[in-house]
Amino acid sequence: MDLTRTASIQQKLRDADILPTLQRVAVGTVLFSGPVHMTAEQVLRAAREHLPGLSRATVYAVLQLFVRQRLLKALPIEGSATVYDSTVTPHHHVYNVDTGEVTDLTGPAIQVLGLPELGDGLELSEVDVIVRVRTRRPAAALNA
């Protein structure tokens, strides 16, 4: 691992009140290198390149810790594995149902109007929009 990058990840973890263990730094190296959307299995495979003995259970525990400390966002997508998003600021997503790929929807492409009335003691935390897309099928295949 790059020592400068490792030190940066260690500091990011400390700033979030997380002890920077080897396992957490290995997972952080995968997730905090740039905007990513990955499942736990994808994180496990990539993190094992940095720390070969890393266990599946440890990766799942680290992911949950990072979500609790707001370093990651968990995107539960029905019918699919949870996708972990390294961008925690409010934004929307495009989900390709054919490939399982999740990407950020950038810019002011979506506006949410007319939010529902909330019950007593509730306040709006945020709104997440997931736009589901699939590969366009040829017209001949639709008529078959």
TORMARTI-236353 format. One record per residue (C-alpha): residue in three letters; x, y, z. Coordinates in Angstrom, 1 decimal, always signed. Example, Ala and Ser with C-alpha at 12.3 -4.5 7.8 and 13.67 -1.06 7.14 Angstrom:
TORMARTI-236353
[pt 'ALA', [+12.3, -4.5, +7.8]]
[pt 'SER', [+13.7, -1.1, +7.1]]
end
This chain:
TORMARTI-236353
[pt 'MET', [+0.0, +0.0, +0.0]]
[pt 'ASP', [+1.1, +3.6, -0.7]]
[pt 'LEU', [+2.2, +5.0, +2.7]]
[pt 'THR', [+0.8, +8.5, +2.0]]
[pt 'ARG', [-2.6, +7.0, +1.0]]
[pt 'THR', [-2.5, +4.7, +4.0]]
[pt 'ALA', [-1.8, +7.7, +6.3]]
[pt 'SER', [-4.7, +9.6, +4.7]]
[pt 'ILE', [-7.1, +6.7, +5.3]]
[pt 'GLN', [-5.9, +6.2, +8.9]]
[pt 'GLN', [-6.6, +9.9, +9.5]]
[pt 'LYS', [-10.0, +9.7, +7.9]]
[pt 'LEU', [-10.9, +6.8, +10.2]]
[pt 'ARG', [-9.6, +8.6, +13.3]]
[pt 'ASP', [-11.6, +11.7, +12.3]]
[pt 'ALA', [-14.7, +9.4, +12.4]]
[pt 'ASP', [-13.7, +7.9, +15.8]]
[pt 'ILE', [-12.7, +4.6, +14.3]]
[pt 'LEU', [-9.5, +2.8, +15.3]]
[pt 'PRO', [-7.5, +2.3, +12.1]]
[pt 'THR', [-6.7, -1.4, +12.2]]
[pt 'LEU', [-5.1, -3.2, +9.2]]
[pt 'GLN', [-8.4, -4.6, +8.2]]
[pt 'ARG', [-10.2, -1.3, +8.3]]
[pt 'VAL', [-7.4, +0.4, +6.4]]
[pt 'ALA', [-7.5, -2.3, +3.7]]
[pt 'VAL', [-11.3, -1.8, +3.3]]
[pt 'GLY', [-10.9, +1.9, +3.3]]
[pt 'THR', [-8.2, +1.7, +0.6]]
[pt 'VAL', [-10.7, +0.1, -1.7]]
[pt 'LEU', [-13.6, +2.4, -0.8]]
[pt 'PHE', [-12.0, +5.8, -0.4]]
[pt 'SER', [-9.9, +6.0, -3.5]]
[pt 'GLY', [-12.7, +7.8, -5.3]]
[pt 'PRO', [-16.4, +7.6, -5.8]]
[pt 'VAL', [-17.3, +3.9, -5.8]]
[pt 'HIS', [-20.5, +1.8, -5.7]]
[pt 'MET', [-19.6, -1.7, -4.6]]
[pt 'THR', [-21.2, -4.8, -3.0]]
[pt 'ALA', [-19.7, -6.4, +0.0]]
[pt 'GLU', [-18.4, -9.2, -2.2]]
[pt 'GLN', [-16.7, -6.8, -4.5]]
[pt 'VAL', [-15.1, -5.0, -1.5]]
[pt 'LEU', [-13.9, -8.3, -0.2]]
[pt 'ARG', [-12.2, -9.3, -3.4]]
[pt 'ALA', [-10.6, -5.9, -3.9]]
[pt 'ALA', [-9.5, -5.6, -0.2]]
[pt 'ARG', [-7.9, -9.1, -0.3]]
[pt 'GLU', [-5.4, -7.7, -2.8]]
[pt 'HIS', [-4.2, -5.5, +0.0]]
[pt 'LEU', [-4.7, -7.9, +2.9]]
[pt 'PRO', [-5.0, -11.5, +1.5]]
[pt 'GLY', [-6.2, -13.1, +4.8]]
[pt 'LEU', [-9.1, -10.7, +5.2]]
[pt 'SER', [-12.3, -12.6, +6.2]]
[pt 'ARG', [-15.8, -12.1, +4.8]]
[pt 'ALA', [-17.2, -11.5, +8.3]]
[pt 'THR', [-14.6, -8.8, +9.0]]
[pt 'VAL', [-15.5, -7.0, +5.7]]
[pt 'TYR', [-19.2, -7.1, +6.6]]
[pt 'ALA', [-18.5, -5.8, +10.1]]
[pt 'VAL', [-16.3, -3.0, +8.7]]
[pt 'LEU', [-18.9, -2.0, +6.2]]
[pt 'GLN', [-21.5, -1.7, +8.9]]
[pt 'LEU', [-19.2, +0.3, +11.1]]
[pt 'PHE', [-18.4, +2.7, +8.2]]
[pt 'VAL', [-22.1, +3.2, +7.5]]
[pt 'ARG', [-22.8, +3.9, +11.2]]
[pt 'GLN', [-20.0, +6.4, +11.3]]
[pt 'ARG', [-21.3, +8.0, +8.1]]
[pt 'LEU', [-18.3, +7.2, +6.0]]
[pt 'LEU', [-20.4, +5.2, +3.6]]
[pt 'LYS', [-24.0, +5.0, +2.5]]
[pt 'ALA', [-25.8, +1.7, +2.2]]
[pt 'LEU', [-28.1, +1.5, -0.8]]
[pt 'PRO', [-30.5, -1.4, -0.4]]
[pt 'ILE', [-31.8, -2.3, -3.9]]
[pt 'GLU', [-34.6, -4.9, -3.9]]
[pt 'GLY', [-33.6, -8.1, -5.6]]
[pt 'SER', [-29.9, -7.2, -5.4]]
[pt 'ALA', [-27.2, -7.1, -2.8]]
[pt 'THR', [-26.7, -3.9, -0.8]]
[pt 'VAL', [-24.5, -1.5, -2.7]]
[pt 'TYR', [-22.1, +0.7, -0.6]]
[pt 'ASP', [-21.6, +4.2, -1.8]]
[pt 'SER', [-18.5, +6.2, -0.9]]
[pt 'THR', [-20.2, +9.5, -1.6]]
[pt 'VAL', [-22.2, +10.4, +1.5]]
[pt 'THR', [-23.5, +13.8, +0.4]]
[pt 'PRO', [-27.1, +13.8, -0.9]]
[pt 'HIS', [-27.4, +12.6, -4.5]]
[pt 'HIS', [-29.4, +10.3, -6.6]]
[pt 'HIS', [-28.5, +7.1, -8.5]]
[pt 'VAL', [-29.1, +5.1, -11.7]]
[pt 'TYR', [-29.4, +1.4, -11.3]]
[pt 'ASN', [-29.0, -0.9, -14.3]]
[pt 'VAL', [-31.2, -3.9, -13.6]]
[pt 'ASP', [-29.5, -5.9, -16.3]]
[pt 'THR', [-25.9, -5.5, -15.1]]
[pt 'GLY', [-26.4, -4.5, -11.4]]
[pt 'GLU', [-24.3, -1.4, -11.9]]
[pt 'VAL', [-25.0, +1.7, -9.8]]
[pt 'THR', [-23.9, +5.1, -10.9]]
[pt 'ASP', [-24.4, +8.6, -9.6]]
[pt 'LEU', [-27.0, +10.7, -11.2]]
[pt 'THR', [-25.2, +14.1, -11.4]]
[pt 'GLY', [-26.5, +17.6, -11.8]]
[pt 'PRO', [-30.0, +18.9, -11.2]]
[pt 'ALA', [-31.6, +16.2, -13.4]]
[pt 'ILE', [-34.3, +15.3, -10.8]]
[pt 'GLN', [-36.4, +17.5, -8.7]]
[pt 'VAL', [-38.6, +16.1, -5.9]]
[pt 'LEU', [-41.7, +18.1, -5.4]]
[pt 'GLY', [-44.6, +17.6, -3.0]]
[pt 'LEU', [-43.1, +15.6, -0.2]]
[pt 'PRO', [-45.7, +14.0, +2.2]]
[pt 'GLU', [-46.7, +15.5, +5.5]]
[pt 'LEU', [-44.7, +13.9, +8.3]]
[pt 'GLY', [-46.1, +12.7, +11.6]]
[pt 'ASP', [-45.5, +14.3, +14.9]]
[pt 'GLY', [-41.9, +14.1, +16.0]]
[pt 'LEU', [-40.5, +13.4, +12.5]]
[pt 'GLU', [-38.4, +15.5, +10.3]]
[pt 'LEU', [-37.1, +14.9, +6.8]]
[pt 'SER', [-33.6, +13.4, +6.8]]
[pt 'GLU', [-33.0, +13.1, +3.1]]
[pt 'VAL', [-34.6, +11.9, -0.1]]
[pt 'ASP', [-32.9, +9.1, -2.2]]
[pt 'VAL', [-34.0, +8.5, -5.7]]
[pt 'ILE', [-32.9, +5.4, -7.6]]
[pt 'VAL', [-33.7, +5.5, -11.3]]
[pt 'ARG', [-33.9, +1.9, -12.7]]
[pt 'VAL', [-32.9, +1.3, -16.3]]
[pt 'ARG', [-32.3, -1.7, -18.5]]
[pt 'THR', [-30.9, -2.3, -22.0]]
[pt 'ARG', [-33.3, -1.4, -24.7]]
[pt 'ARG', [-34.6, -4.5, -26.4]]
[pt 'PRO', [-35.0, -4.6, -30.2]]
[pt 'ALA', [-38.6, -4.1, -31.4]]
[pt 'ALA', [-38.6, -7.6, -33.0]]
[pt 'ALA', [-37.8, -9.2, -29.7]]
[pt 'LEU', [-40.7, -7.4, -28.0]]
[pt 'ASN', [-43.2, -8.7, -30.6]]
[pt 'ALA', [-42.0, -12.4, -30.5]]
end
